[in-house]
Amino acid sequence: MSVLLFLIPITLALGLVGLAAFLWNLHSKQYEDLDGAANRILFDEDRPRKPSTHQQKSASQKDKKNN
């Protein structure tokens, strides 16, 4: 029973932290553009992306093996 004296305040504190985080997200307009991410994936980028350094290293290693 004495465990409840610790668990109830901790639970209420975590709930308040979660509520505060949600309200902060609403205030900073995180939920304004719900369709943007869904539509963005459908369109190609105008310019190709640069390969990462890991991809460049693996490509150069393959070239060395082929020669």
C-alpha positions in Angstrom: 0.0 0.0 0.0 2.9 2.4 0.7 4.0 1.8 -2.9 0.9 3.7 -4.1 2.2 6.8 -2.3 5.1 6.8 -4.8 3.4 5.5 -7.9 0.4 7.9 -8.0 2.4 11.1 -7.9 4.9 9.7 -10.5 2.0 8.7 -12.8 0.4 12.1 -12.4 3.7 13.8 -13.1 4.3 11.7 -16.3 0.8 12.4 -17.5 1.3 16.2 -17.0 4.6 16.0 -18.9 2.9 14.2 -21.7 0.1 16.7 -21.8 2.5 19.6 -21.7 4.5 18.1 -24.7 1.2 17.6 -26.7 0.1 21.2 -26.0 3.5 22.5 -26.9 3.3 20.6 -30.3 -0.1 22.1 -30.9 1.2 25.6 -30.1 4.2 25.2 -32.4 1.9 24.1 -35.3 3.3 20.6 -35.7 0.0 19.3 -36.9 -0.9 22.0 -39.4 0.1 20.2 -42.6 -1.1 16.7 -42.3 -1.2 16.0 -46.1 2.2 17.5 -46.9 4.3 14.5 -46.0 1.9 12.1 -47.7 2.0 14.1 -51.0 5.8 14.8 -50.8 6.6 11.2 -51.3 4.7 11.0 -54.6 6.9 13.6 -56.3 10.5 13.2 -57.5 13.2 15.7 -56.5 14.4 18.0 -59.3 18.0 17.1 -58.8 19.6 13.8 -57.9 21.0 13.4 -54.4 24.7 13.1 -53.9 25.8 9.6 -52.8 26.9 9.4 -49.3 30.6 8.8 -48.4 29.8 5.2 -47.6 28.3 4.6 -51.0 31.3 6.3 -52.7 33.7 4.1 -50.8 31.9 0.9 -51.7 31.7 2.0 -55.3 35.4 2.7 -55.5 36.2 -0.6 -53.9 34.0 -2.4 -56.5 35.9 -0.6 -59.3 39.2 -1.7 -57.8 38.0 -5.3 -57.7 36.8 -5.2 -61.3 40.2 -3.9 -62.6 
